[in-house]
């Protein structure tokens, strides 16, 4: 959710299980009170807030400390998601999530677990070898700092590169939980717009496998087939370790929550 989504969270609340992890984005057009209010609303609703910390959007260490201090005040600082962020040029001293992790600031404000980014299909602006290097460095830095780690990935439409990437993570000795980014049900045009923005593969073969066609952009698409296929692959590959889902609510919090609830009921879990 974003800082503007508190009404949407309240609307979706009865469809979301207690304790569910809800990420709060760090957008350039939102301010500290909005981000803090969103994190507080998540906690007050009985869910687990995961506020984002966007490294390159931070103008100073003081700004990082102010944000974490406010999160701690509302009971939302134990778990965060540290990400580099969109700006090509850092606005302050932090060039990457790794810089934030190594700063030593997080522990002073009660942070116990940090989610870090994973990119099964790569990143449009970052070479693959750099992505792997930083993933290894961040996992090691969190381990050395005594902080828990979770890898949260960009969303995908194709399970094959996802599973290949999961194998690559485990082969590098990184054994922390992985949460695979999965789009909730949303309009096809909207899904493709986000895919283009984030460099996610969306050719005709892939999207047909996912469940829609590039020649018919009307209507919505859900992740049922993707999740079914991913679950089957994971069942055959126990060495993948702990792998769960992270739902991107492109079509809205309630629609995503209802999809997840109904899917679990159909699956009998």
C-alpha positions in Angstrom: 0.0 0.0 0.0 1.0 3.7 -0.3 0.5 6.5 2.2 -2.7 7.4 0.5 -4.3 3.9 0.9 -5.5 4.0 4.5 -9.2 4.1 3.4 -8.5 1.1 1.0 -6.9 -0.8 3.9 -9.9 -0.2 6.1 -12.2 -1.4 3.3 -10.1 -4.6 2.8 -9.5 -5.3 6.5 -12.1 -8.0 7.0 -10.6 -10.0 4.1 -7.0 -9.9 5.4 -5.9 -12.5 8.0 -4.6 -11.0 11.3 -0.8 -10.7 11.3 -0.5 -10.4 7.5 2.6 -8.5 6.4 1.6 -5.3 4.7 4.3 -3.3 2.9 4.2 0.5 2.9 5.9 2.2 -0.1 8.3 5.1 0.2 7.2 7.4 -2.7 8.8 10.6 -3.6 5.4 12.5 -3.6 4.6 11.4 0.0 5.9 12.8 3.2 6.9 11.5 6.6 3.5 12.0 8.3 1.8 10.1 5.5 4.2 7.2 5.6 4.0 7.1 9.4 0.2 7.2 9.5 0.0 4.4 7.0 2.3 2.2 9.1 0.4 3.0 12.2 -2.9 2.1 10.5 -1.5 -1.3 9.5 -0.4 -2.0 13.0 -3.7 -0.8 14.5 -5.6 -3.1 12.1 -3.8 -6.1 13.5 -1.4 -6.6 10.6 2.4 -6.5 10.5 3.7 -3.2 8.9 6.7 -3.5 6.6 7.7 0.2 5.9 10.0 0.7 2.9 13.2 2.7 3.4 14.3 4.1 0.0 18.1 4.7 0.3 18.6 7.2 -2.5 15.6 9.3 -1.4 17.1 10.0 2.0 18.7 13.4 2.1 20.7 12.7 5.3 21.3 10.4 8.2 19.2 12.7 10.3 16.3 12.1 7.9 16.7 8.3 8.2 16.8 8.6 12.0 13.7 10.8 12.0 11.8 8.3 9.9 12.8 5.3 12.0 12.1 7.2 15.2 8.5 7.9 14.0 8.1 4.3 13.0 9.3 3.2 16.4 6.9 5.6 18.1 3.9 4.0 16.4 5.2 0.4 16.9 6.2 -0.1 13.3 10.0 -0.3 13.2 10.7 -3.9 13.9 10.6 -5.0 10.2 11.5 -2.8 7.3 12.2 -3.2 3.5 15.4 -1.6 2.5 15.6 -0.7 -1.2 17.8 1.5 -3.3 15.0 3.5 -4.8 14.3 5.2 -8.1 16.5 8.3 -8.2 19.5 7.8 -10.4 21.5 10.2 -8.2 21.3 9.8 -4.4 19.7 12.7 -2.6 22.0 12.1 0.4 24.7 9.8 1.8 23.1 6.5 0.9 23.7 5.1 -2.6 22.1 1.7 -2.0 20.2 -0.4 0.5 23.5 -1.9 1.5 24.7 1.5 2.7 21.6 1.8 4.9 22.2 -1.7 6.3 25.8 -1.0 7.1 25.1 2.4 8.7 24.3 0.9 12.1 21.3 3.2 12.4 18.7 0.5 12.0 19.5 -1.4 15.2 19.2 1.8 17.3 15.5 2.1 16.5 14.5 -1.5 17.2 14.8 -3.0 13.7 15.0 -6.7 13.9 14.4 -7.9 10.4 15.2 -6.4 7.0 13.6 -7.4 3.7 15.9 -7.0 0.7 15.2 -7.0 -3.1 15.5 -9.9 -5.4 15.1 -9.7 -9.2 14.4 -13.1 -10.9 14.2 -11.6 -14.3 17.0 -9.0 -13.7 16.8 -5.2 -13.5 16.6 -2.9 -16.5 19.3 -0.6 -15.2 21.6 -2.9 -13.1 23.8 -5.7 -14.6 23.1 -9.2 -13.4 26.5 -9.7 -11.8 25.9 -6.5 -9.7 22.5 -7.7 -8.6 24.0 -11.0 -7.4 27.0 -9.3 -5.7 24.7 -6.9 -3.8 22.3 -9.7 -2.8 25.2 -11.7 -1.3 26.7 -8.6 0.4 23.3 -7.6 1.9 22.6 -11.1 3.2 26.1 -11.2 4.8 25.8 -7.7 6.3 22.4 -8.6 7.9 23.8 -11.8 9.3 26.8 -10.1 10.7 24.6 -7.4 12.3 22.4 -10.1 13.9 19.4 -9.0 11.9 16.9 -11.3 10.3 16.6 -11.2 6.5 13.9 -11.9 3.9 14.3 -11.6 0.2 11.3 -10.0 -1.5 11.3 -10.2 -5.3 10.0 -8.2 -8.2 6.8 -9.7 -9.6 7.0 -12.1 -12.5 4.7 -13.8 -15.0 6.8 -16.9 -15.7 7.7 -19.5 -13.1 10.8 -20.9 -15.0 13.1 -17.9 -14.5 11.8 -17.6 -10.9 12.8 -21.2 -10.1 16.2 -20.8 -11.8 16.8 -17.7 -9.7 15.7 -19.4 -6.5 18.2 -22.2 -7.3 20.9 -19.5 -7.8 20.1 -18.0 -4.4 20.4 -21.3 -2.6 23.6 -22.3 -4.5 25.2 -19.1 -3.2 24.5 -20.3 0.4 21.8 -17.8 1.1 19.2 -19.7 3.1 16.9 -16.9 4.2 13.1 -16.9 3.4 12.1 -15.8 -0.1 8.8 -14.1 -0.9 8.1 -14.3 -4.6 6.4 -11.2 -6.0 3.0 -12.0 -7.5 0.5 -9.6 -9.0 -2.9 -9.7 -7.5 -5.9 -9.7 -10.0 -5.8 -6.5 -12.0 -6.6 -5.0 -15.4 -4.4 -6.4 -18.2 -3.4 -3.0 -19.4 -2.4 -2.1 -15.8 -0.3 -5.2 -15.4 1.5 -4.7 -18.7 2.2 -1.0 -17.7 3.9 -2.1 -14.5 5.7 -4.9 -16.4 7.2 -2.4 -18.8 8.1 0.0 -16.0 10.0 -2.7 -14.0 11.5 -4.6 -16.9 9.4 -7.7 -16.3 9.3 -10.1 -19.3 5.8 -10.0 -20.9 6.1 -11.4 -24.4 3.2 -13.2 -26.1 4.3 -16.7 -25.0 4.9 -15.8 -21.4 1.6 -13.9 -20.9 -0.4 -16.7 -22.6 1.1 -19.1 -20.2 0.2 -16.7 -17.4 -3.4 -16.5 -18.6 -4.0 -13.6 -21.0 -3.2 -12.4 -24.5 -1.4 -9.4 -25.7 -4.0 -9.1 -28.5 -6.9 -8.7 -26.0 -6.2 -6.2 -23.3 -9.7 -5.9 -22.0 -10.6 -7.5 -18.7 -8.5 -8.6 -15.8 -6.0 -11.4 -15.1 -5.3 -13.2 -11.9 -2.3 -15.3 -10.8 -4.0 -18.6 -10.3 -2.0 -20.5 -13.0 1.3 -18.9 -11.9 0.7 -19.8 -8.3 -0.4 -23.4 -9.1 2.7 -23.9 -11.3 5.1 -22.4 -8.7 3.6 -24.6 -5.9 4.1 -27.7 -8.1 7.7 -26.8 -8.9 8.5 -26.1 -5.2 6.9 -29.4 -4.1 9.4 -31.2 -6.4 12.4 -29.2 -5.2 12.6 -29.2 -1.4 16.1 -27.7 -1.6 14.4 -24.4 -2.5 13.8 -23.9 1.2 11.2 -21.5 2.6 9.5 -19.8 -0.4 6.2 -17.9 0.0 4.3 -15.2 -1.9 4.3 -11.4 -1.7 1.2 -10.0 -3.4 1.4 -6.8 -5.4 -2.0 -5.2 -5.1 -2.1 -3.6 -8.5 -5.8 -4.0 -8.7 -6.5 -2.8 -5.2 -6.0 -4.1 -1.7 -9.5 -5.6 -1.3 -9.4 -7.4 -4.7 -6.0 -8.9 -3.9 -7.1 -9.9 -0.4 -10.2 -11.6 -1.6 -8.3 -13.4 -4.3 -5.9 -14.8 -1.7 -8.7 -15.8 0.6 -10.6 -17.5 -2.1 -7.5 -19.3 -3.5 -6.7 -20.7 -0.1 -10.2 -22.0 0.3 -10.1 -23.7 -3.1 -6.7 -25.2 -2.3 -8.1 -26.4 1.1 -5.3 -24.7 3.1 
